[in-house]
Amino acid sequence: MPTIEFAGRTLEVNEEGFLLHPEEWDDDLAGTWPGPRRASRP
């Protein structure tokens, strides 16, 4: 299976790039994900 290196961790992904083990996704990884940030609401 393909893997990606992210935040110092190796994660297995399928051919489409989705995590094979979504339980590995945690708050530490989510905080470092380079995706778009939502604007905070007042």
C-alpha positions in Angstrom: 0.0 0.0 0.0 1.1 3.6 -0.6 2.1 5.7 2.3 2.4 9.4 3.1 4.8 11.1 5.5 3.0 13.8 7.5 4.1 15.5 10.7 6.8 13.0 11.3 4.5 10.0 10.9 4.0 7.5 8.1 0.3 6.9 7.3 -1.0 4.2 4.9 -3.4 5.4 2.2 -5.3 3.6 -0.5 -4.9 4.2 -4.2 -7.2 7.3 -4.0 -5.2 8.8 -1.1 -7.7 8.1 1.7 -6.4 6.8 5.0 -6.6 3.1 5.5 -6.6 3.5 9.3 -8.6 6.6 10.0 -8.2 6.0 13.8 -4.6 7.2 13.3 -5.9 10.7 12.6 -5.8 12.6 15.9 -5.8 16.2 17.1 -2.1 16.5 16.8 -2.2 15.6 13.0 -5.3 17.8 12.5 -3.5 20.8 14.0 -0.6 20.5 11.5 -2.7 19.7 8.4 -1.9 22.4 5.7 -5.4 22.6 4.5 -7.6 25.7 4.4 -8.4 27.3 7.7 -11.9 28.5 8.5 -12.4 32.0 9.5 -13.5 32.4 13.1 -16.9 33.9 13.7 -17.3 36.9 16.1 
